[in-house]
Amino acid sequence: MKLITVQELRKFREQDVAFELIDVREPYETEMCSMGGKPMPMSQLMDHLADIPKDRPVVVHCRSGSRSCAVVDTLSTRYGFTNLMHLQGGILAWQAEVDQSLHCD
């Protein structure tokens, strides 16, 4: 499984790397705080497989990293995605290390 740290993701953004950010948290969680990713709740993910790009890097995140890790694993092993990256630590790591102005608790 490919991993990406919040520092690496920050560099992606600063360098205008073409990538997709997918947030697999539930709607009530994304309403509290967001990194600007495309909302695609884990519970509805199978309905949106066609919406996940295969032609550029895709960073998948959740709150702490558990759900996004499971999503990346499933999509890679069962559906053949090779361009997915799991954001280590999720949005909580982003909040702690990159953007302390987010309030996700």
C-alpha positions in Angstrom: 0.0 0.0 0.0 1.2 3.4 -0.9 1.3 5.9 2.0 1.6 9.7 2.0 2.4 11.9 5.0 0.6 15.2 5.7 3.9 16.9 4.9 4.1 15.2 1.5 0.5 16.1 0.8 1.2 19.7 1.8 4.1 19.7 -0.8 1.7 18.3 -3.4 -0.6 21.3 -2.8 2.2 23.8 -2.8 3.7 22.4 -6.0 0.3 22.2 -7.7 0.6 18.5 -8.4 -2.4 17.2 -10.2 -4.1 14.8 -7.7 -7.5 14.0 -6.3 -8.2 14.1 -2.6 -11.1 11.8 -1.4 -12.6 12.1 2.1 -14.2 8.8 3.2 -15.7 10.2 6.4 -19.4 10.4 6.9 -21.3 13.7 6.0 -21.7 14.7 9.7 -17.9 14.6 10.0 -17.1 16.6 6.8 -19.6 19.2 8.0 -17.4 19.8 11.2 -14.2 20.2 9.3 -12.7 19.6 5.8 -9.4 19.6 3.9 -11.3 20.3 0.7 -11.4 16.8 -0.5 -14.2 15.2 -2.5 -16.7 13.7 0.0 -17.2 10.0 -0.7 -18.3 8.3 2.5 -16.9 4.8 3.1 -20.5 3.5 3.5 -21.4 4.6 0.0 -18.0 4.0 -1.7 -19.1 1.1 -3.9 -21.7 3.3 -5.5 -19.0 5.7 -6.6 -16.2 3.5 -8.0 -16.6 5.1 -11.4 -16.0 8.6 -9.9 -12.5 7.6 -8.7 -10.0 8.7 -11.3 -7.4 6.2 -12.5 -5.3 8.7 -14.5 -3.7 10.6 -11.6 -2.7 10.1 -8.0 -5.6 9.8 -5.5 -5.1 10.5 -1.8 -7.7 8.9 0.4 -8.2 10.3 3.9 -10.5 9.9 6.9 -10.3 11.1 10.5 -7.3 9.1 11.8 -6.3 6.8 9.0 -8.1 3.6 9.8 -11.0 3.8 7.3 -8.8 5.3 4.5 -6.3 2.4 5.0 -9.1 -0.1 4.6 -10.5 1.7 1.6 -7.2 1.8 -0.2 -6.5 -1.8 0.6 -9.9 -2.9 -0.7 -9.9 -0.8 -3.9 -6.3 -1.9 -4.7 -6.8 -5.6 -4.1 -10.4 -6.1 -5.3 -10.7 -3.5 -8.0 -7.2 -3.1 -9.3 -6.6 0.6 -8.5 -2.8 1.3 -8.6 -2.9 5.1 -8.1 -4.2 5.3 -4.5 -2.4 6.6 -1.5 -3.5 6.4 2.1 -3.0 9.6 4.2 -1.2 8.6 7.3 -2.9 10.0 10.4 -5.8 11.4 8.5 -7.3 14.8 9.0 -6.2 14.8 12.7 -2.6 14.6 11.6 -3.2 17.4 9.0 -4.7 19.5 11.8 -1.8 18.8 14.2 1.0 19.2 11.8 -0.1 21.5 9.0 -3.3 23.5 9.7 -4.0 24.1 13.4 -6.9 26.4 12.5 -9.0 23.3 11.7 -11.2 22.2 14.6 -12.1 18.5 14.0 -12.7 17.3 17.5 
